[in-house]
């Protein structure tokens, strides 16, 4: 009895499914109670933020509640940051799998980015559900725009993950530089302050950062009283994401042999 011949699409989807399950099991069983840490970490951020901005200052930021302002900023930023940081390490972590010709370096990056987006979404749901227990209004005013913005930020993370996964494989020291730059990126992306409080001409320089655009649009969609800066553009977020994805795919194609070499 001959085995049915599978198409290239079927082989790719089967590889992605196997990689996704492998990544999920590895991530959730990486250490003792690793799965629980995925729940404890966002709850820790939630308690800290609610205490600092809700119970201590009792203040509004950008016309909205201070605690929810920071929560939405953190969630939006994490959709991008977590995705590209985890995707950056995908090739190094799965090098042994490249002995199978069905598995390509780009497959590991795409699957890890998808898994990270899924886990970040679960964390976001948990954080917002916890915030609702403190009687915060967690329902967005424009859900469709919120989803489009979150997807755009995740797509930016995917594009950067594709670029960095190839770049750090070629130049290993680059990964250390990226990890150092994460903290400055956190502050210049508007997680803690609205872009409207940044004076000119510094605001124009910071608006080259697509994450700042994304968080401004996200908050404007989430809270109708919040007025994003006029320069904030969702089109800029998607434009950056598409350029980054194209560049990342080009790097994977150009250096395909070097990426699978030990």
C-alpha positions as CSV (number, residue, x, y, z in Angstrom):
1,X,0.0,0.0,0.0
2,X,1.5,3.3,-1.1
3,X,1.5,6.3,1.2
4,X,-0.4,9.3,-0.1
5,X,1.8,12.1,-1.5
6,X,1.5,15.3,0.6
7,X,1.6,18.7,-1.0
8,X,4.2,21.3,0.0
9,X,1.4,23.2,1.9
10,X,0.4,20.1,3.8
11,X,4.0,19.4,4.8
12,X,4.5,23.1,5.9
13,X,1.4,23.1,8.0
14,X,2.3,19.8,9.6
15,X,5.8,21.1,10.4
16,X,4.3,24.3,11.9
17,X,1.8,22.3,14.0
18,X,4.6,20.1,15.4
19,X,6.9,23.1,16.1
20,X,4.1,24.9,17.8
21,X,3.3,22.0,20.1
22,X,7.0,21.5,20.8
23,X,7.5,25.2,21.6
24,X,4.4,25.3,23.8
25,X,5.5,22.3,25.8
26,X,9.0,23.6,26.1
27,X,7.8,27.0,27.2
28,X,5.3,25.7,29.8
29,X,7.6,23.0,31.1
30,X,10.9,24.9,31.1
31,X,11.1,24.9,34.9
32,X,9.2,24.0,38.0
33,X,5.7,25.6,37.7
34,X,6.7,27.5,34.6
35,X,3.1,27.5,33.4
36,X,2.0,29.2,36.7
37,X,4.6,31.9,36.2
38,X,2.8,33.0,33.0
39,X,-0.1,33.8,35.3
40,X,1.8,35.1,38.3
41,X,3.9,37.6,36.3
42,X,1.0,39.6,34.8
43,X,-0.8,39.6,38.2
44,X,2.3,41.0,39.8
45,X,2.4,43.8,37.2
46,X,-1.3,44.4,37.8
47,X,-1.0,44.7,41.6
48,X,2.0,47.0,41.3
49,X,0.4,49.3,38.7
50,X,-2.9,49.5,40.5
51,X,-1.1,50.3,43.8
52,X,1.1,53.0,42.3
53,X,-1.3,54.8,40.0
54,X,-4.6,53.9,41.5
55,X,-4.3,53.9,45.2
56,X,-1.4,56.3,45.7
57,X,-1.7,59.1,43.1
58,X,-5.5,58.9,42.2
59,X,-4.6,60.8,39.1
60,X,-5.5,60.8,35.4
61,X,-3.0,60.7,32.6
62,X,-3.9,62.0,29.2
63,X,-7.5,62.4,30.4
64,X,-7.9,58.7,31.4
65,X,-7.4,56.8,34.6
66,X,-3.7,56.5,35.3
67,X,-3.7,52.8,36.1
68,X,-5.5,51.8,32.9
69,X,-3.3,54.2,30.9
70,X,-0.2,52.2,32.0
71,X,-1.9,48.8,31.7
72,X,-2.9,49.5,28.0
73,X,0.7,50.8,27.4
74,X,2.3,47.7,28.9
75,X,0.0,45.3,27.0
76,X,0.6,47.0,23.7
77,X,4.3,47.2,24.2
78,X,4.6,43.5,25.3
79,X,2.8,42.3,22.1
80,X,5.8,43.7,20.1
81,X,8.6,43.3,22.6
82,X,7.9,39.7,23.7
83,X,7.4,38.7,20.1
84,X,10.7,39.9,18.8
85,X,12.8,39.0,21.9
86,X,11.6,35.4,21.8
87,X,11.7,35.1,18.0
88,X,15.3,36.4,18.0
89,X,16.4,33.3,19.8
90,X,14.4,30.8,17.8
91,X,17.1,29.7,15.4
92,X,19.6,29.1,18.2
93,X,17.1,27.2,20.3
94,X,16.0,24.9,17.4
95,X,19.3,24.3,15.6
96,X,19.1,20.5,16.0
97,X,15.8,20.4,14.1
98,X,17.4,21.7,10.9
99,X,18.7,18.2,10.2
100,X,15.1,17.5,9.0
101,X,14.7,19.0,5.6
102,X,11.1,19.9,6.3
103,X,12.1,22.4,9.0
104,X,13.6,25.7,7.9
105,X,14.9,28.5,10.2
106,X,12.1,30.7,9.2
107,X,9.6,28.1,10.4
108,X,10.9,28.3,13.9
109,X,10.7,32.1,13.9
110,X,7.2,32.2,12.6
111,X,5.9,29.6,15.0
112,X,7.6,31.1,18.1
113,X,6.2,34.5,17.2
114,X,2.7,33.0,16.9
115,X,3.1,31.2,20.2
116,X,4.3,34.4,21.9
117,X,1.4,36.4,20.5
118,X,-1.0,33.8,21.8
119,X,0.5,33.7,25.3
120,X,0.6,37.5,25.5
121,X,-3.0,37.6,24.5
122,X,-3.8,35.2,27.4
123,X,-1.8,37.4,29.8
124,X,-3.7,40.5,28.5
125,X,-7.1,38.8,29.1
126,X,-5.9,37.9,32.6
127,X,-4.7,41.4,33.4
128,X,-7.9,43.0,32.2
129,X,-10.0,40.5,34.0
130,X,-8.1,41.3,37.2
131,X,-8.5,45.0,36.6
132,X,-12.3,44.6,36.3
133,X,-12.2,43.1,39.8
134,X,-11.0,46.5,41.0
135,X,-14.0,48.1,39.2
136,X,-12.0,49.5,36.3
137,X,-13.7,49.9,33.0
138,X,-11.8,47.4,30.8
139,X,-14.0,47.4,27.7
140,X,-12.6,49.4,24.8
141,X,-14.6,52.1,23.1
142,X,-13.5,51.0,19.6
143,X,-12.8,47.2,19.8
144,X,-12.1,46.8,16.1
145,X,-9.4,49.5,16.1
146,X,-7.9,48.1,19.2
147,X,-7.6,44.7,17.6
148,X,-6.2,46.2,14.4
149,X,-3.6,48.1,16.4
150,X,-2.6,45.2,18.6
151,X,-2.2,43.0,15.5
152,X,0.0,45.8,13.9
153,X,2.2,45.9,17.0
154,X,2.5,42.1,16.9
155,X,3.4,42.3,13.2
156,X,6.1,44.8,14.0
157,X,7.5,42.3,16.6
158,X,7.4,39.6,13.9
159,X,9.3,41.7,11.5
160,X,11.9,42.6,14.0
161,X,12.1,39.0,15.1
162,X,12.8,37.8,11.5
163,X,15.5,40.4,11.1
164,X,17.1,39.9,14.5
165,X,17.0,36.1,14.4
166,X,19.0,36.1,11.2
167,X,21.3,39.0,12.3
168,X,22.1,37.4,15.7
169,X,22.9,34.1,14.0
170,X,25.4,35.9,11.8
171,X,26.7,38.2,14.6
172,X,26.1,36.6,18.0
173,X,27.1,39.7,20.0
174,X,24.2,41.7,18.5
175,X,21.8,39.9,20.8
176,X,23.5,41.4,23.8
177,X,23.1,44.9,22.3
178,X,19.4,44.3,21.7
179,X,18.9,43.3,25.3
180,X,20.6,46.4,26.5
181,X,18.4,48.6,24.3
182,X,15.2,47.2,25.6
183,X,15.0,49.4,28.6
184,X,15.5,52.7,26.7
185,X,13.0,51.5,24.1
186,X,10.5,50.9,26.9
187,X,10.7,54.6,27.9
188,X,10.7,56.1,24.4
189,X,7.7,54.1,23.3
190,X,5.3,56.1,25.6
191,X,4.5,53.2,27.9
192,X,4.5,55.5,31.0
193,X,3.7,58.9,29.5
194,X,1.6,60.2,26.6
195,X,3.4,61.6,23.6
196,X,1.6,64.9,24.0
197,X,3.8,65.6,27.1
198,X,7.0,65.3,25.1
199,X,8.2,68.8,23.9
200,X,9.2,69.6,20.3
201,X,11.4,68.9,18.5
202,X,12.1,65.8,20.6
203,X,8.6,64.4,19.9
204,X,9.3,64.4,16.1
205,X,12.4,62.4,16.7
206,X,10.7,59.9,18.9
207,X,7.9,59.4,16.4
208,X,10.2,57.5,14.2
209,X,9.5,54.8,16.7
210,X,6.5,52.7,15.4
211,X,5.7,51.5,19.0
212,X,5.0,55.1,20.1
213,X,2.5,55.5,17.1
214,X,0.9,52.1,18.1
215,X,0.5,52.9,21.7
216,X,-1.0,56.4,21.0
217,X,-3.5,54.9,18.5
218,X,-4.3,52.0,20.9
219,X,-5.1,54.3,23.8
220,X,-7.1,56.6,21.5
221,X,-9.2,53.6,20.4
222,X,-9.5,52.2,24.0
223,X,-10.5,55.5,25.7
224,X,-12.5,58.0,23.8
225,X,-11.4,60.9,26.1
226,X,-7.8,60.2,25.3
227,X,-6.5,62.5,22.5
228,X,-3.6,61.0,20.6
229,X,-1.1,63.3,19.1
230,X,-2.1,64.3,15.5
231,X,1.1,62.6,14.1
232,X,0.1,59.2,15.4
233,X,-0.7,56.9,12.5
234,X,-1.7,53.3,12.3
235,X,-0.6,53.3,8.7
236,X,2.9,54.1,9.9
237,X,2.8,51.0,12.2
238,X,1.7,48.7,9.4
239,X,4.1,50.3,7.0
240,X,7.0,49.7,9.3
241,X,5.8,46.1,10.0
242,X,5.6,45.3,6.3
243,X,9.1,46.7,5.5
244,X,10.5,44.8,8.5
245,X,8.9,41.5,7.5
246,X,10.1,42.0,3.9
247,X,13.6,42.7,5.1
248,X,13.6,39.8,7.5
249,X,12.4,37.4,4.8
250,X,15.1,38.7,2.5
251,X,17.8,38.0,5.1
252,X,16.5,34.5,5.7
253,X,16.5,33.8,1.9
254,X,19.9,35.4,1.3
255,X,21.7,33.7,4.3
256,X,19.7,30.4,4.2
257,X,22.9,28.3,4.3
258,X,24.6,30.2,7.1
259,X,21.5,30.1,9.2
260,X,21.4,26.3,9.4
261,X,25.2,26.0,9.9
262,X,26.4,25.1,13.4
